[in-house]
Every structure is written in structure tokens, then in C-alpha cells.
Amino acid sequence: MAGQIIGYVRGSSTDQNPARQVEAIRDVEETFTDHVSGGSRETRTALPTMLRHARRGDTVRVASMDRLARSVVDLAQIVTELTGRGVRVEFVAERLSFDPGGEDPFAVFQLHLLGAVAQLERSLIRERQREGIAIAKTRGAYLGRTRRLDDAAVAQARDLDAAGVPKAKIARDLGCSRRVLYDALTGHGAYAAAVVDGQVAPG
């Protein structure tokens, strides 16, 4: 009797659309989806559920290696755990598959090599981001988060605050959180460049 084809999908955040991954794995009988960073197994709920669900003869299909794990060690452990229980593992993007009991030295080498390359690429991206932020800060160009309030709204908020209007009411009226309001009033975060000598400058 043929086993079940199981799909695993992971988005890096709740905002990431998994449609491409779903399209890549195609024709699966059941899909387990996480919407969190893959940095730690503890933060994922669908992965352990999928691992418990998979049975001998099943196939676990994933769009790419980096969707299943974020480190070479974790990747190898998950694949070894599944194949050791008689489950086949397929990675669509890399065109690699690992069969139960299969000891293909080249496939194992590819698993570690491609996993290491993906891990290195993520590290380089993070390093470039840190360098870019550091350079922007030295130029005074890094503003942190995107501004939720424009200059007119910031000026209005300062006027209302000076008039003694409660900050909670100001935030409600402007449709922003109190944290955003405090940043705007004090010139923190995205509003740092908008304050000169204690006054809001045109953005």
C-alpha cells in the first residue's frame, strides 16, 4: 500500500505568502504550515506535528531545504530522523530526495553542501544589512521603522499635547499606537530626524 504524500510549508513571518511553496510541492495529500522563523524548532508548531504524523512509507515533500531548517545540523537531523523511520524526503528546488535506508554518499554530500551554502548566504545578508544600517546611521539617514504619522500629524500631536490633551486620546484621534505617538513627540526612531532643538522640523 502506497504511503501518504505530506507537504511541509514555512513562511518566515505571518505576513509571508506561502503560495509559491504550495505550488512547488503540488499534489500532496496533507500540508503542515508554519508561519515563523526557522531558527529554532521550539518556535514551530506544525513541524513537530508533521514529524509525528509521518509514517513508514510516507513521503515528506518540501519546496526547498531552507524551508525545513535554518542550519545544516538541524537539516541533517530532521532528514535522518525521517528516513530512519522509513519516510522518504524530497526537496523540490534542489531536486534531491532521500530514501529510507538509502546511503547515497553524493546525496548526503549535497545535503550538507547546499545546506551550508544557504546558511552562509543568510549570514552574509544579515551582515550586509548590519553594515548598511551602520553606514546610514553615520550619515544620519537611518530612521528605523517607517513613519506612521506625517509632518502635519506630528505637528498636530505636539499642539494637542501642549494643550494638555491626554496622550491616549491623541493617539486614538490620529489612529496610531501610543508608542508611535511618544516616538513622534520625543523624536525617537523614525521621527529622530524630525526634531531640531526640541522642535519638529519639516520632514
N, C-alpha and C positions, 0 to 999 in steps of 0.2 A: 504494500500500500504506500503510495507516494505521500511524503510529508507535506506540511504546510509551508507556503512561502510567506515570510514575515518581513515587513518593511520597518526600518528604523529611520526617523527623521529628527533632526535637531536644528532649531534656529538659535542664533546667538542671543536673541532677546525676544521679548513678547511682541516686538514690532516687525520682526523679520518674517517675510512671507515665505513659507516652505513649499510653495507651488512648484518651483523648479526641481526640488528634491523628489517631490511626489511624482512629477512627470518622469524623472530619471529612473526611479525604481520600478515603475509600471506594474501592472498585473499582480499585485500582491494580495493575499487573502486577508491580512490584518496588518494595520500600521500602528506603531507606537511612536508618539511625538513628544519631544521635549522642547521647551522654549526658554532655555537658559544657557549660560556659558558652559562649555565642556571642560572647564578647568578642573573640576572635581566631580567624582561620581556622586558624592553626597548631595550635590545641588540638583541632581536629576532624579526624577521620579519614574519616568517612562522606561529608562534604561534597565534598572533592576527588575521592573515588571516584565519587560521583554525577555530578559535573561532567564527569569523563572518560567516564562511561558514556553520558550523554545524547547522542543523535544527531539529525541533521536529521529533522524530522517528529515527534519525540517531544514529550511534554508533561510538564513537571515540576509537580507539584501539592503545595502546602504549606498547612497548616492556617491559618497567619497569617504576616504579614510578620516579626514578631519571632522566629519560629522559624527563619527563613532567615538573618537577620542581626541584629546588635545596634546597628548605626549606619546612618545614611542613606547615607553614602558607600559602605559595604560592600554594602548592599542594592542600590543603583543599579548598582554594578559587576557583581554576580552576575547580575542581571536582564539587563543589557546584554550580558554575555558569553554568556549562554544564547540570547537572542533573536538575537544576531549570528551564532550558529552554526545558526540555523534551528529553535530549540527554543521551544515555547510555555511560558509560565509562568503558573500560576494560583494565586491566594491565596483560599482558601475564605472566611475570616472577613470579609475586606474586599470580597469579590465583585468582585475585579479580575483581569483577565487581560491578558497582554502577548504579542502575536503577533510572529513573526519579520518583520522589516522594517516592522512597524507603528509609525507615528509619531503616535499619538493624543496631542495636546498635553494634553488633560484627564486622560488616564490617567497620563501622566508626571507631571503636577502632583499628582495624587492619591498616586502612589507616594512622591514626596518629602514631601508634606504629612503623610500618615499615618505614614510612617517617622519624620519629625521629631517628631510628637506622641508616638509610642511611646518614642522615645529620651528626650524631655523627661520623660515620666511615670516612666521608670526612674530618671532623675536625681533627681526630686522624692522618690520613695520612698526612695532611698538617703539623701537629705538629711534626711528626716523620721526615719529610723532613727538617723542620727548625732545629731540633736537630742534624740531620746528617750533614747538611751544617756547623753548628756551630762547631761540633767536627772536621770536615775535615779542617776547617779554622785554628783551633788551632794547627793542625798537619802540616799546610802548604800544605795540599793535595787538597784543593778546588780550582779549576781553572776556575770556571764559565762555560762559553759556550765552546763547543768543538772547538778545534783549526782548522782553515781553512787552515793555512799555516804550512808546516813542517819546521824543523830547517834550512834546506838548503834554503828554500824560504825566511825565516826570515833574514838569513844572507845576501842573495842577495838583499833583500829590503833595509837593512841597508847600504850596499855598494853603491847602486844606490842613496839612499837619501844623503849619504855623498858626492857623486859626483855631487850633485845639480840637479838630475833628478826630475822633478815635481812629487809630490805625486800622483796626479791624473793619470799620465802616468804609474807610478809604479803599482798602483792598477789595472789598465786595463791590463797591461802586465802579472800580476800574477793572474788575474781572480778573484779578491776579491773586496770587497767594501772598500771605504776609511776609514770607521770606523774600519774594521778589520786590515787594514794597520797601522793606528795610534796605535791600541792596540799592534800590533806586535813590532812597533818601540819603544814604550814607556814602554812596559812590563806591560800592564794592562790586566784585565780579564783572558782569557785562556792562556795568554803569560806571566803572572806575574812570574811564576817560571823559565822562560827562561832568566831572566835578573839578572846578578850578578855584582854589582859595575858598573852599566851602560852599561855592555856588555852582549851580548846574550850568554848564556851558553848552552851546549848541552842538549837537552830535555830529 
